[in-house]
Amino acid sequence: MEYLFKIQNKIVPEVIDLAERRFCIMSKINEKGPMGRRALAENLDMSERSIRNELDFLAEQGLVEITRAGTRLTDSGRSFMKEFERYIKELKDFSQLEAELSRHLGLEDVIIVPCDFQHSSLLRELGRSAARYILGILQPGDILAVTGGYTMAEVANMMAPKEKLAGQVEVVPGRGGLGEVVEIQANTIAAQIANKIGADYHLLQVPDNLRQENIAAIKEEPSIQRTLEVLHNCNILLHGIGDAAEMASRRGRSEKEIEELLEMGAIGESFGFYFDAEGKIVNSTPSIGVGLEDVAQIEKVVAVAGGEDKARAIPAVVSPEYQDVLITDEETARIMIRDLRKC
């Protein structure tokens, strides 16, 4: 099959653009629900005429239904989406792209999300892919730890129920909170994922930017000790990756401190640790929760991050010492490979 795809790409390369265009249209409808032609055209930066032609074709195939309320996916269309995504990945030779990026980063596996999405849609697609992956590996008796952030919040939003896990899995926040909107706090995300899959969950009610002198005292609290005990026994960790300057700002560091951090070469952040382009730790923030020494001992660590602004941060943070799997998007993957080939 791979050989046939290569012939197809060489003889009729326009098939790639056509298939990806139709995949993006169906993905957008799947994400937003019933949509009119104008809204689709604006969201996908296409002409209404092109959208109309594509919708007519998809309707003829029984994949979408055009109604007064807008176009929606049919049951056949929703069922077809998983196979369509697999086809797109094969068509664009994602298996080779994923293998090369895995080799450069030293990871067990890289999963690439296809299609050129707007930022908000990209986070949803990353979340959908990560949720599907986690549901595929979770087994009764597992303890899943999750960090906070916008991407992790989308993982929780996209998580689907799984009856066999009900009461058989525990979910715990990997870190304290940054004092931001509640929806992206690790506690909220852990609780939401647990509620979706019927798992038990634990809360870690502490801020993520504690002073060093306060950490020891807070760890003596019985409720904190119980959560930390569960956290330190987790066998799956799901986390995001941040831009160093952005995360320092979110943690309340001053402009001067951020400038000093950047002068140290920091470009990526995870678990309160700041990494330079060589993957070396140049700074850290004291906190209660999972640290890098813990991450190295966890059975399966899955990083989820994407977007052009993360293309430098991801290789700085990710390494075979700490991560096993990376889930990212096509554009970010291609930028990373281009840069890594130069090294």
N, C-alpha and C positions, 0 to 999 in steps of 0.2 A: 504493500500500500504506500509506504514511504517513497518507493521508487516512482510510482505513478504520480504522486504529488509533485515530485521534482520535475518530471516531464511536463506536467500541467503548468507549473510555474514558469518554465522556460518557453513553452509554446504559446500559452494563453495567460500571460501574467495579469491581464485585466480581471481575471476571475477573482484574484485576491481582493482587489478593491471592491468589486461588486458584492462578494460574499461578506466582507467585513462591514460594508455599508448596511446591508440587510440585517446583519447580526446586531449592529449598533442600534438600529431602529427597533428591533424586537426587544433588545435589552432595555432601552429607554421606556418602552411601553410596559414592559414587565416591572420596571422600577416604579413608575409614576402612576400606573393604572390607565384608564381611558384617556387618550390625548387626541386633540385635534391636529390637523395638518400644520396649521400655523405654529402651534406650540412645539411640535416635533421639529419643524424647520428651524426655529430659533434655537432650540436646545442642541441640535446637531449641526448647526451652521450649513444647512442645505436649502435649496430653493423649494418653494411649495410644490412646484411642478414635479421636481425629482421625487419629493416625498409621496405625492399622489401616485406617480407611476410605480414606485416600490410597494406602496400599500395595496394597490390594485393587484400586483403580482402575488404578494403574500396572502391576500384574501382568496385569490384563485386556488392557492395551495392549501387553503383551509387552516392557515396558521394564525390569521387575525380576523377579527370581525369589525366592520366599519358601521358604527351606529351614530345616531344624532348626538349622543353624549361624548363621542370620540371613538378612536380605534382601541380595541383591547385584544389581548391574546386569547385565542380559543383554548380549550383544554388540550387539544393536540399541539398547539403552539407552545404552551407551558411545558408539556412533556418533552417537546423537541429541543428546548433550549439547552439542556445539558449535552445532548449529542451535537448540537450546532456549535457550542463552545469548543468541544473536543475537535470537531472538524476544522474550525478556525485555527486552533493551536497547531494542528498537523499541517494545515495548508501553509501557514507562515513559518513552519519548521521550528516551532517552539521547543520541541524536545531537544534539538541541538542547542538552542539558545539557553535552555534551562541547564543542560549538561555542562555547557561551557562556563556559565556563571557559577554553578556548583563547584566546578574544578578550581576556578580562580579564588573563590572564597573559602574553599575547603569544607563545604557543607555536605551533609548526606543528600539533601534534596532542595531544589528551588522550584517554586510554583509561580508561574507568570500569568497574570490576568490580562486577557486580550482587550483590544479596542481603546480608542482615544477618548477618554471621558473627561468631562469638566471635573474640577476638584471635588465638589461635593459628591458627584456620582462615582468618582474614582474611589473615594473612601467607602462608599456603600459596596462597590464591587470587591474591594479588598476584604471588607468585612464579611461579605457573602462567601468568598472563597475560603477565608480562615475559619468561619463557622462550619462550613462543610468539611473541612479537613479535620477539625477538632472532633466533630461528631463521628467522623470515620475512625478515629483512633481511641476514643474514650471507651473504657471498659469498666464494669462494676469493680469497685474497690479503689479506683483512681482518685487522686486529689489534684484538682486543677487550680493553679494560681494564675491570676491575671493582674496586669498593671492598668493604670488609667490612661486617659487621652481620647482624642476624637476618633482615631481609628479603632481602638478597642471598644468604644461605645457602639460603633457600627457592627462590630462582631456580635455584641450582645443583641442588637436590634435584629440581626439576620439569623440568630440562632433558632433552630426549629426543635420542636418537642421530640424526645426519644424515649419511648415508654420503658424500654428495658433498663434504662439508667435511673429511673425513678427510685429515690431512696438509696441508691447504690453508689453515688458519687458525691464528693464534697468539693465545693468551690470556695476559694479564699482569696482576698486581695493580696497582691504581692508587695505593696508599699502603702504608706500613708497617703493622705491627700494634700493637694497643693492649695486648698482653700478657694478653688475656682467653682464654676458652675457645677451643680451636683451631678448632672447627667454624665460627666466625664470623669468622675471620681472612681477610683478602683473599687471602693465599697459598693457603689451603685451598680457598677458593671458586673461585679461578682454576684450580687443578689439577683440581678436581672437574668444572667445566664442560668443561675441555679433554678430560678422560678420557671424558666422556659423548659428545662430538661427534667424538672422534678427532683433536683439534687438538694442536699443540705448545704447551707453556706454559713460562713463566719465573717465577722466584721473586724476591721482594724481601725478603731476610732482615734487615730493620732495624725497630726500634720506630718508632711513629708520633709519639712525643712526645719527640724528641731535643732536647738543648740546642743553641742556635744555633752555639756554638763547635765542636761535634762533627760537624756536618753536612758541612762542607767536607772533613774528613779521611776520613769514611766514603765520600764520593763518589769518592775516589781508588781505592777497592778495585775491581779489574778485574771481578769478578762483578757488583758493583753497577752499574758503568758499562755493562756489556752489557745488563742488564735495563732500565736507565733509557733507553738508546738505543732499545730496542724500545718502551718505554712512550711516549716522546716522538714515536713514529711511528704511534701508534694512531689509527684513524679512527672507532672506536665506543667510547663510554664508558657504562658502566652503573653508576649509583650510588644510594645511599639518601640520606635526609635525616633529621637528628636534631634532637631538642629540645635547645636550648642548655645548659640546666642539667644534663640527663642526660649529654650528651656531655662536658661539662667534668668531671663527676664520674668518668666512665669514663676520662678522661685523667689522673686523679689530682690534679686541682686541689683546693685546700683549700676549706672552707666559706666562708672570708672572700673568696677569689678568685672563687668562684661568685657570692657576693652582689654583688661589685663588677662582675662581668660582667653580671648582671641589671640593676644600676643603670645600666649603659651602654645598656640597652634590648635586649640580645641575646635573641632568641627561637628562632632556627633556626641549624643548623650543617651544614656540608658541606665536605669537603676540609680540615678544620682551621680554617675561617674561620667566624666568628660574625656573624650578620646581625640587624639590628633590623627592626621592622615596615615600615620604608620600603625595605628591601632594601639598606641601607648596611652595609658591613663595620665592625664596632666592635672586633673583636679577632681574633687568629689564633694558631695554634700552629705553630711551626717544624717542618718535616718534610721527608722525602725522598719524592718521588713527584709525582704530577700536582697542579699548583696552578691557581688560577683563570685565570692568564694562559695556561696550556696548554689549559684547558677551552674557552676562547673560540675556540681555533683548531681544535678537533676537529670533524670532519664531522657526526657524529650523537651527541648526548648525550641519554641517556634516564634520567630520574629516576623512582624507584619508591618510593612512600611512602603510607601510609594509616593510618587510625585517628583517632578524635576528638582524641587528644592531639597529632596532627601538623597539625591544621587551621590553626593559626596559623603553624607553622614552615614549611610548604610555600610559601605565597605570599611569605614573607620571603626564602627562598633562591632560588626559581625565577624566572628572568627570560629574555627572549629573547637576552640577551647571552651566556648560558652554556648554557641547555638548549634542546632542540628538542621533546622529548616528555615528558609526565608520565603515569604509570600510577598510578591511585589507586582508592579505592572510592567507592561511591555516597554513603554518609552523609557522608564527609569532603568530597566534591565539593559536596554541597548546603550544608554549613556554610560552605565557602569562598566559594561564590557569594553566599550570603546576606550575608556580611561584606563581600565586595568590592563588592556593589551599594550599600552604605552609603557607600563612599569617594567 
